[in-house]
Amino acid sequence: MRYLNLFGGAAMLAAAVQAVPAAAAPGDSFQGSGTATAEVTDPATIRRVSDLRFGRFASPGAASTIRINVDGSFNATGEVASSTGMAQPASGRGPAQFIVEQAGNRGGTVYIPGTIIITNGGANMTVNSITARLVVTSGVGRNRIYRLDLGGTLRVNANQAPGAYRGVFDVTVIYN
């Protein structure tokens, strides 16, 4: 039946061609143009949504810690705990967040830092005990988009020098 439909269409096309008078003279040529397209993308993208934020606190007289959990909650230990209730910057406290778009049909592993050093140009603090969680935000199978939440523990030294501290860290996806 499929053959008959194609054959019938070809017969009608042949009849239509015979009914049209020839307009081209021998030796004439005509040209048309088309477009070829392709799109090459990175196997995945990682986009930063927010930074790891420990907030504002007073310099403690003894070593202390502030822990930012992946769910956004925080815990403070030592003398710094009493000053965590002070007014916070507009960005507040919270985990770092990234959007990770997975490459079509490829699995991979996300690597997070083991330690982050933050500095104010003269003094340092260390962030360690870094934890992460991946949350699927959309997609199916291996074509998913994830939110990566990253938390950690800030080690605040006794008599930590005042200032705004900043450090850079990498998050890497290696595909299988």
N, C-alpha and C positions, 0 to 999 in steps of 0.2 A: 504494500500500500504506500509506503514511504517512497518507493521508487516511482510509482505512478504519479504521485503528487509532484515530485521533482521533474519528472519527464513532462507532465502536463504544463508546468510552469515554463519549462524550456521551450515547448512548442508554442505557447502563447508569446514568449519573448521573440522567437523566430518570426512569427507572424507580424508582430509589431515592427520589427526591424525592416521587414520587406515592405511595409506600408509607408515608411518614411523615405522621402527622396534623398539620394546621396548628395551631400553638400560639399564634400572635400574632393579636391582634384588630385590626381596622382602626383606623388612627391610632397604633398602638404603634410606637415606634422603638427601635432598638438601636444601640450604638456599640462599636467596637473601637479599639484603638490600636496603633501601630507605632512604629518607631524609624528615624530617618534618621541616618547616620553619615558622617563624612569625617575624614581626617587630613591636615593641612598640615604639611610638614616644610621645614626649610631645604634649599636645593639641595645643600648639602654640609656636612660637619662637619669641623673640624680639632680634634684633641685632643692636647695636649702629653703625651708619655710621659716624657721626660727632658730636662734642660737641657744646654746646651753647657758642659762642665766641663774646665777646664785644670789642675785639681788644685792641689797645694801645692808651693811652691818658694821658695828663698831669694832675697832681693833681690840682683841682680847688680851688679857694679861697672861693667859696660859694657852697652849696649843688647843685647838678646837676643830670641829668639822661641821660642814653643811652638806647634807646628802639631798640631791634632787633625784627623785624616782621617775621612771618612765611614764607613770600615770599623772605626773605633775605635782604630786605631794612632796613635801620636804621634811627632813628631820635635822635638827641641829644638836650638837653635843658640846659640852664645855661651856666656857664663859661667853662664847659668841651667841649661845641660845637666848640669852636675855635681851640681846639687841636686834633680833630678827623681826621684831614687831614694829620697828621704825618705818617711816614712810619709804615706800619703794619707788624706783624709777617707773616710768610709764609701761615699760615692757615686763615689769615684775620678775618673778622667778618662774623657771620652768625648764623642761627638757628641750634639747635640740630636736628639731623635726625636719625630715627630708621627705620628698616624694621620689620614689624609685619606680620607674616604668620599666617593666621587664621586657626583654626582647622576645619577639614572637617565637613561641615554641622552644625556648632555650632556658634551662635552669641555671642557677648561679648561686654564688656565695657572697654575702655582704661581710666585709671586713671593717671593724671599728678599731679605733686606737686603744692601746692598753693604758696609756698615760697621756695627759695633756699638761703642758706647762703654760701658765698664764703669768704675764709680767706687767709691771707698770713702768718699765724702762730701767728700773734699778733693783726692784725686789721681785721675787717670784713666789708663786704658790703652785702646788701640784694638784691635779685632778686625777684620781685613780678609781679603782673599783667601778669601772665604766660598764654599764649594762645597756642592752638594747632590746627592743621588741619591734617586729614587723607586723603591721596590721593591714589586711587586704581592704582597700577602699573601693575598688571596682575591678571588673574583668572576670574572665573564666579561664580555668586551666592554667596554662603557662603564659597567657596574655593578660597579665594582671598589673594593676597599679597598687603599690604599697605605700604606707606611711611608715617611716622609720623613726621611732622615738628613742632618744639617747639620753641617759642620765649618768650621774657619777657623784663621787664624794670629793669635795674641796677640802684640802688640808690647809687650815689657817694657822700660821705660826704665832707663837706668843709675841705680842707687841708688833704685829704685822704692820708694815709701813702703809699709811693711808694712800689712796690713789685709785684710779680706774685701771683695772687689770684686764688684759686681753691676751688670748692665745689662739692659734690656728691649728686645726686638725683635719685629717683626711678621712673620708668614708669611701671605700672602694668596693666595686662589684666585679667579681671574676666569673665569667660565664663558662659553663661546661661544654 
